[in-house]
Structure formats: C-alpha cells, structure tokens
Amino acid sequence: MAFALSLAMFFRLIYLIPLILLSGCVTTGTTPRKPVSGFDPNQIAKSDIDRVAEAHQRELFASLKLLTEKLYRRNPREWRKGGQTSLEAAVARIFDVDHGWKFTELEGRRGTDAIHLAFREDYAGDRVLAFIVGLGGMVQTAFNDKSELFILDDLDPQALFNAARNVEIAVWKLSNAKMATGELYLLSNEGSGSVRNLSFEREFGKMIGNLDVLSKIIADKTNRLAVFRLGRSSSREILNRIASAIRRYAVQILGRPGRNRSSSSSPAAAATWKRCWQPICPAASPQ
C-alpha cells in the first residue's frame, strides 16, 4: 500500500512540474512582472538563473523609469508636446500601460529606430518619449519580450551584450547631438556651473553594467551546459530527454503497458501509462 501511494505521488509530481513549466512559456509584456510578496507558485518553474535574470531586468527598468522622470524634469516642454497633463502622467503612459513599446506618434518605430527619431531635426513630437521607448524596446528585445522568465526560456548572451553597447551609443548621442542652432536636442548632465550634475551618467552606467554582467552569467550557463554534451540543444529537447529517462525508470518499476502485474495492472495505473507516453513538449508546427 505504501509503495502504491509513493508511486502515485511520484507520477503526480512528474506531471505537475511540466504543466507549470509550460504554463509560463508565453509570458510576454511591456515591463517585468512585479515580484509577489509571500509564496509565488511561479517560482517552482524557475531556475536560479531565471531569478537572477529577472532581478537584473527589474533593475534595468527601474533605472529607465528614473531616467525618464529626470529627462522630463530637465526638458518639461517634451511631455507637454504629447498633450499630457503632468510629468507623472507622461511617465505612467510609458511604464504602466501594455503597449509593446510601440506608439502611434513614433510611427510604430521601436528600438534603435525610435532612438534615431529623437535626434531628427524635423521631428516635432516628444523626444523624451522617442528616446526612452527606443531604449525600453531594445532592452525588452534582448529579453525576448518576456515579462517573466521560466526554465524553458533561453536568453542570448550576445543580444544582451549588444544591448549594452547600444545603450553606450545612445548615451553618447544624448550628450552630443545638437540642432542646427547649436542647442542640444535634450538636456541631461550638467558639467558647467558650481555644481556638476552627472546623475544621468550614473544611471546609464548602472544599465550598461547590468546588461554586461547578465550577459556573462548567461554565457557561463551556456558553457556549463556544453560540458554535459547538451551542445546547442533547445530547452524542449533537454526536457524531453529528462522525460525519456523518467519513462525508462518507470518501466523498471511497472513493466511495459499491457503486462499483467499485481500492482500495476489497475485501471488507474493503465491511465497513468497512457498519459506518460505522450510527449511533454510537442514539436513546433511548421510555419
């Protein structure tokens, strides 16, 4: 009896974990999901690397939101161009709405294309919006547009590294790009006067550092997987290999389906086997 209960619990755990994993594979959004206080069931389907990556992602968008507020304070004419009632409303429009980092007034531009728009002489819209939306879309692209990461999600270290370099270029552009009149498109750091304001530089530096460190962490994770000869296998392939190992182990305990065994020939055991032989991760449909 104890053996039957243990076996039932064993199979329940086998099926529960993949279902939790697969339920999080389509979690996309504009900004990272806010952490839940107390127990969060989603944590069961995350690896340590997923949690580290999410922490970096939250810090990136916290810095980006702070930079948005600071840019609007230095350039109040910009949020007024967008018809917003206040600075707070302009910031909330960017970070509190699920828009996929695409805005009508930016002509659907995203990433570096939106950043370039902020420094065009003939652009009459909100330049802070264009600049921040460009950065936000670029960073989210490096995270595969995920608002939450699970064990099946794979980040590309090269994409994170490239995003860090693009932030560096954007910072240089912000500090140096000028209109024909010689004025900066957007005011940020203040190097003249009795008090120097380099707070923008510090926040951008934090973003670059976060992306670089996370890029190295993900690259190290990839290298460790290669040691176990998983090579360039996808997460689906890895999970299916694990499932195959579990099935082989179950065969040793129960025997193959259809055989008469005193403890495994019950209707419940037969139903369990029927489910067990189904692939955990179906192959992707051809496009």
C-alpha positions as CSV (number, residue, x, y, z in Angstrom):
1,M,0.0,0.0,0.0
2,A,2.8,2.4,0.9
3,F,4.6,1.6,-2.3
4,A,1.4,2.3,-4.3
5,L,0.9,5.7,-2.6
6,S,4.6,6.6,-3.2
7,L,4.3,5.7,-6.8
8,A,1.1,7.7,-7.2
9,M,2.8,10.8,-5.6
10,F,5.8,10.2,-7.9
11,F,3.7,10.4,-11.1
12,R,1.7,13.4,-9.8
13,L,4.9,15.3,-9.3
14,I,6.2,14.3,-12.8
15,Y,3.1,15.7,-14.4
16,L,2.7,18.7,-12.2
17,I,6.2,20.2,-13.0
18,P,5.9,20.1,-16.8
19,L,2.5,21.7,-16.7
20,I,3.8,24.5,-14.5
21,L,6.8,25.0,-16.8
22,L,4.7,25.1,-20.0
23,S,2.1,27.5,-18.5
24,G,4.8,30.2,-18.3
25,C,6.2,29.9,-21.8
26,V,4.1,32.7,-23.2
27,T,4.5,35.4,-20.5
28,T,5.2,38.5,-22.5
29,G,4.7,42.1,-21.7
30,T,6.0,45.7,-21.7
31,T,7.8,45.7,-18.4
32,P,8.9,43.0,-15.9
33,R,6.3,41.4,-13.7
34,K,6.4,42.8,-10.2
35,P,7.6,40.3,-7.5
36,V,4.8,38.8,-5.4
37,S,5.1,39.0,-1.7
38,G,4.9,35.7,0.1
39,F,4.7,32.4,-1.7
40,D,4.6,32.6,-5.5
41,P,3.7,29.3,-7.3
42,N,5.5,30.5,-10.4
43,Q,8.8,30.2,-8.6
44,I,8.5,26.4,-8.8
45,A,9.1,26.7,-12.6
46,K,12.1,28.9,-12.4
47,S,15.8,28.1,-12.2
48,D,18.3,30.2,-10.2
49,I,19.5,31.8,-13.4
50,D,15.9,32.8,-14.2
51,R,15.6,34.6,-10.9
52,V,18.9,36.3,-11.4
53,A,17.9,37.5,-14.9
54,E,14.6,38.8,-13.6
55,A,16.4,40.8,-10.9
56,H,18.6,42.4,-13.5
57,Q,15.6,43.1,-15.7
58,R,13.8,44.8,-12.9
59,E,16.8,46.9,-12.1
60,L,17.2,47.9,-15.7
61,F,13.6,49.2,-16.0
62,A,13.8,50.9,-12.6
63,S,16.8,52.8,-13.9
64,L,15.0,53.5,-17.2
65,K,11.9,54.9,-15.3
66,L,14.1,57.1,-13.1
67,L,15.9,58.4,-16.2
68,T,12.5,59.2,-17.8
69,E,11.5,61.3,-14.8
70,K,14.8,63.1,-14.8
71,L,14.7,63.8,-18.6
72,Y,11.2,65.2,-18.3
73,R,12.2,67.4,-15.4
74,R,15.1,68.8,-17.4
75,N,13.0,69.1,-20.6
76,P,9.4,69.9,-19.5
77,R,8.5,71.1,-22.9
78,E,8.7,67.5,-24.2
79,W,5.9,66.0,-22.1
80,R,3.7,68.9,-23.0
81,K,4.2,68.2,-26.7
82,G,2.5,64.8,-26.1
83,G,-0.6,66.5,-24.6
84,Q,0.0,65.0,-21.2
85,T,-1.5,66.8,-18.1
86,S,1.6,66.3,-16.0
87,L,5.0,64.7,-15.8
88,E,3.7,61.8,-13.8
89,A,1.0,61.1,-16.4
90,A,3.7,61.1,-19.1
91,V,5.8,58.6,-17.2
92,A,2.8,56.4,-16.4
93,R,1.9,56.3,-20.0
94,I,5.2,54.7,-20.8
95,F,5.6,52.3,-18.0
96,D,2.1,51.4,-16.7
97,V,0.4,50.5,-20.0
98,D,0.9,47.3,-22.1
99,H,1.9,48.8,-25.4
100,G,4.7,46.6,-26.6
101,W,7.0,49.6,-26.9
102,K,5.2,50.9,-30.0
103,F,3.4,54.2,-30.2
104,T,1.4,55.8,-33.0
105,E,3.2,59.1,-32.8
106,L,6.5,57.3,-33.3
107,E,5.1,55.7,-36.5
108,G,5.4,52.2,-34.9
109,R,9.2,52.6,-34.6
110,R,10.9,50.6,-31.9
111,G,14.4,50.1,-30.5
112,T,17.2,51.9,-32.2
113,D,14.8,53.3,-34.9
114,A,12.9,55.1,-32.2
115,I,16.1,56.5,-30.6
116,H,17.2,57.9,-34.0
117,L,13.8,59.6,-34.3
118,A,14.5,61.5,-31.1
119,F,17.5,63.2,-32.7
120,R,16.0,64.1,-36.0
121,E,15.8,67.9,-36.7
122,D,12.4,67.6,-38.4
123,Y,10.8,65.6,-35.6
124,A,8.2,67.8,-33.7
125,G,7.0,65.2,-31.2
126,D,8.0,64.2,-27.7
127,R,11.8,63.5,-27.9
128,V,12.0,62.0,-24.4
129,L,9.2,59.6,-25.3
130,A,11.1,58.5,-28.5
131,F,14.4,58.1,-26.7
132,I,13.0,56.1,-23.7
133,V,10.7,54.0,-25.8
134,G,13.6,53.2,-28.1
135,L,15.7,52.1,-25.1
136,G,12.9,50.1,-23.5
137,G,12.0,48.3,-26.6
138,M,15.7,47.5,-27.3
139,V,16.2,46.1,-23.7
140,Q,12.9,44.0,-23.9
141,T,14.0,42.6,-27.3
142,A,17.2,41.3,-25.6
143,F,14.9,39.6,-23.0
144,N,12.8,38.1,-25.9
145,D,10.0,40.4,-24.8
146,K,9.4,38.3,-21.7
147,S,8.0,39.9,-18.6
148,E,8.8,36.8,-16.6
149,L,11.3,34.0,-17.2
150,F,10.9,30.3,-16.8
151,I,13.2,27.3,-17.1
152,L,12.2,26.8,-20.7
153,D,13.2,30.3,-21.7
154,D,16.7,30.8,-23.2
155,L,18.3,34.3,-23.3
156,D,21.0,35.1,-25.9
157,P,24.2,36.5,-24.2
158,Q,25.2,38.2,-27.4
159,A,21.8,40.0,-27.6
160,L,22.4,41.3,-24.0
161,F,25.9,42.4,-24.9
162,N,24.8,44.2,-28.0
163,A,22.1,46.0,-26.0
164,A,24.7,47.2,-23.6
165,R,26.8,48.6,-26.5
166,N,23.7,50.3,-27.9
167,V,23.0,52.0,-24.6
168,E,26.5,53.4,-24.7
169,I,25.9,54.8,-28.1
170,A,22.6,56.3,-27.0
171,V,24.2,58.0,-24.1
172,W,26.9,59.5,-26.3
173,K,24.2,60.7,-28.7
174,L,22.2,62.2,-25.8
175,S,25.2,64.2,-24.6
176,N,26.5,65.3,-28.0
177,A,23.7,65.5,-30.6
178,K,22.8,69.2,-31.4
179,M,20.4,71.0,-33.6
180,A,21.5,73.4,-36.3
181,T,21.2,76.2,-33.7
182,G,23.9,74.5,-31.6
183,E,21.5,73.6,-28.8
184,L,21.3,70.0,-27.5
185,Y,18.2,68.1,-28.5
186,L,17.7,67.0,-24.9
187,L,19.3,68.4,-21.7
188,S,20.8,65.7,-19.4
189,N,24.1,66.0,-17.5
190,E,25.2,69.4,-16.4
191,G,29.0,69.9,-16.4
192,S,29.3,73.6,-16.1
193,G,28.5,75.8,-13.1
194,S,29.4,75.5,-9.5
195,V,27.7,72.1,-9.1
196,R,28.1,69.3,-11.6
197,N,25.1,67.0,-12.3
198,L,26.3,63.6,-13.5
199,S,23.3,61.6,-12.2
200,F,22.3,60.7,-15.7
201,E,25.7,59.2,-16.4
202,R,25.5,57.1,-13.2
203,E,22.1,55.6,-14.1
204,F,23.1,54.8,-17.6
205,G,26.3,53.2,-16.2
206,K,24.1,51.0,-14.0
207,M,22.1,49.9,-17.0
208,I,25.2,49.1,-19.0
209,G,26.7,47.2,-16.1
210,N,23.6,45.2,-15.5
211,L,23.4,44.1,-19.1
212,D,27.1,43.2,-19.3
213,V,27.1,41.2,-16.1
214,L,23.9,39.3,-17.1
215,S,25.5,38.6,-20.5
216,K,28.4,37.0,-18.8
217,I,26.2,35.0,-16.5
218,I,24.1,33.6,-19.3
219,A,27.2,32.8,-21.4
220,D,28.6,30.9,-18.4
221,K,25.4,29.0,-18.1
222,T,25.6,28.0,-21.8
223,N,29.2,26.9,-21.4
224,R,28.3,24.7,-18.4
225,L,25.5,23.0,-20.4
226,A,28.0,22.3,-23.2
227,V,30.2,20.4,-20.7
228,F,27.4,17.9,-20.3
229,R,27.3,17.5,-24.1
230,L,24.0,19.1,-24.5
231,G,25.6,21.3,-27.1
232,R,23.1,23.6,-28.8
233,S,20.1,21.6,-27.8
234,S,17.0,23.6,-27.1
235,S,15.2,23.5,-23.8
236,R,12.4,21.4,-25.3
237,E,15.0,18.8,-26.3
238,I,16.5,18.8,-22.8
239,L,13.1,18.4,-21.2
240,N,12.2,15.5,-23.5
241,R,15.5,13.8,-22.7
242,I,14.6,14.1,-19.0
243,A,11.1,12.7,-19.7
244,S,12.7,9.8,-21.6
245,A,14.8,9.0,-18.6
246,I,11.8,9.1,-16.3
247,R,9.9,6.7,-18.6
248,R,12.8,4.2,-18.6
249,Y,12.9,4.4,-14.8
250,A,9.1,3.8,-14.7
251,V,9.4,0.8,-17.0
252,Q,11.8,-0.8,-14.5
253,I,9.2,-0.3,-11.7
254,L,6.0,-1.1,-13.5
255,G,7.0,-3.1,-16.6
256,R,5.7,-2.1,-20.0
257,P,2.0,-1.2,-20.5
258,G,-0.3,-4.1,-21.1
259,R,1.7,-6.6,-19.0
260,N,-0.2,-8.2,-16.1
261,R,1.4,-7.3,-12.8
262,S,-0.3,-7.5,-9.5
263,S,0.3,-3.8,-8.5
264,S,0.4,-2.1,-11.9
265,S,-2.5,-3.6,-13.9
266,S,-5.2,-1.5,-12.3
267,P,-7.2,1.0,-14.4
268,A,-5.5,3.9,-12.6
269,A,-2.1,2.6,-13.5
270,A,-3.2,2.0,-17.1
271,A,-4.5,5.5,-17.4
272,T,-1.2,6.8,-15.9
273,W,0.8,4.9,-18.5
274,K,-1.4,6.3,-21.3
275,R,-0.6,9.8,-20.3
276,C,3.1,9.0,-19.6
277,W,3.8,8.0,-23.2
278,Q,2.5,11.4,-24.6
279,P,5.4,13.8,-25.5
280,I,5.8,16.6,-22.9
281,C,6.8,19.2,-25.4
282,P,5.1,18.8,-28.8
283,A,7.2,19.7,-31.8
284,A,6.7,23.2,-33.1
285,S,4.3,23.4,-36.1
286,P,6.0,24.4,-39.4
287,Q,5.5,27.9,-40.3
